[in-house]
Amino acid sequence: MEIIDKINNSTNKGTDTGKKYLEASYKYAKLKTFYLSALSITTVLKLFCIGGLVSIALIFLSFAAAIYIGDYFANLAIGYLVIGLFYLILSLIIYAKRKYLEKIILNKMSKIFIEKS
């Protein structure tokens, strides 16, 4: 009977250790999930704030450039046309390079999340 009691005690200790490990792993995973979600939300909010301000600045600079070019050519429509074509060409270049940009973004984001792990 003594052997059975020792085996039973060992099994109980193993079970307790396994439960503690699972609880610790669960708490760690929960904390890690919270940390990564908070980091993601913070990053997105910063991008929206900075992106919004840069967009407003770009709109005003675009109007100023269009008016300046329109005055230079003595036709305001030409100024707006030039700026519109500039943005169209820029958009086409970005669209053509979208796979390359995705690769760069994924590499940088994976480095951020792996380093923070």
C-alpha positions in Angstrom: 0.0 0.0 0.0 2.9 2.3 0.6 3.9 2.2 -3.0 0.4 3.1 -4.1 0.3 6.0 -1.6 3.7 7.3 -3.0 2.4 7.0 -6.6 -0.8 8.8 -5.5 1.2 11.6 -3.9 3.4 12.0 -6.9 0.4 12.1 -9.2 -1.2 14.7 -7.0 1.9 16.8 -7.0 2.2 16.5 -10.8 -1.4 17.5 -11.1 -1.0 20.5 -8.9 2.1 21.6 -10.7 0.3 21.2 -14.0 -2.6 23.3 -12.8 -0.2 26.0 -11.6 1.6 26.0 -14.9 -1.7 26.3 -16.9 -3.0 29.1 -14.6 0.3 31.0 -15.1 0.3 30.4 -18.8 -3.3 31.6 -19.0 -2.5 34.8 -17.0 0.5 35.4 -19.2 -1.5 34.9 -22.4 -4.2 37.2 -21.1 -1.6 39.9 -20.2 0.2 39.5 -23.5 -3.1 39.9 -25.4 -3.9 43.0 -23.5 -0.5 44.5 -24.1 -0.5 43.8 -27.8 -4.0 45.1 -28.3 -3.2 48.2 -26.3 -0.1 48.7 -28.4 -2.0 48.2 -31.6 -4.8 50.6 -30.6 -2.3 53.3 -29.5 -0.4 52.9 -32.8 -3.6 53.3 -34.8 -4.7 56.3 -32.9 -1.4 58.0 -33.3 -1.5 57.3 -37.0 -5.0 58.7 -37.3 -4.0 61.9 -35.4 -0.8 62.5 -37.3 -2.3 61.3 -40.6 -5.3 63.7 -40.1 -3.1 66.7 -39.5 -0.8 65.8 -42.4 -3.8 65.4 -44.6 -5.1 68.9 -43.7 -1.7 70.4 -44.3 -1.5 68.6 -47.7 -4.9 69.9 -48.7 -3.9 73.5 -48.0 -0.5 73.1 -49.7 -2.3 71.6 -52.7 -4.7 74.5 -53.0 -1.8 77.0 -52.6 0.2 75.2 -55.3 -2.7 75.0 -57.6 -3.4 78.7 -57.3 0.3 79.5 -57.7 0.5 77.4 -60.9 -2.8 78.8 -62.1 -1.5 82.4 -61.7 1.8 81.5 -63.4 -0.1 80.2 -66.5 -2.8 82.8 -66.1 -5.5 80.1 -65.9 -6.6 78.8 -62.6 -8.0 75.6 -64.1 -4.6 74.6 -65.4 -3.2 74.9 -61.9 -5.8 72.6 -60.5 -5.3 70.2 -63.4 -1.6 70.0 -62.8 -2.1 69.3 -59.1 -4.8 66.7 -59.9 -2.5 65.0 -62.4 0.3 65.0 -59.9 -1.9 63.2 -57.3 -3.2 60.8 -59.9 0.4 59.8 -61.0 1.5 59.5 -57.4 -1.5 57.2 -56.7 -0.7 55.0 -59.7 2.9 54.7 -58.6 1.8 53.7 -55.1 -0.7 51.2 -56.5 2.0 49.7 -58.7 4.3 49.3 -55.7 1.7 48.1 -53.3 3.2 44.6 -52.8 6.5 46.1 -52.0 4.9 48.5 -49.5 3.0 45.7 -47.9 6.2 43.7 -47.5 7.9 46.6 -45.8 5.0 47.2 -43.5 4.7 43.6 -42.5 8.4 43.3 -41.8 8.4 46.4 -39.6 5.2 45.3 -37.7 6.5 41.8 -37.2 9.7 43.2 -35.7 7.7 45.4 -33.4 5.6 42.6 -32.1 8.4 40.0 -31.9 10.7 42.4 -30.0 7.9 43.3 -27.6 7.2 39.6 -26.9 
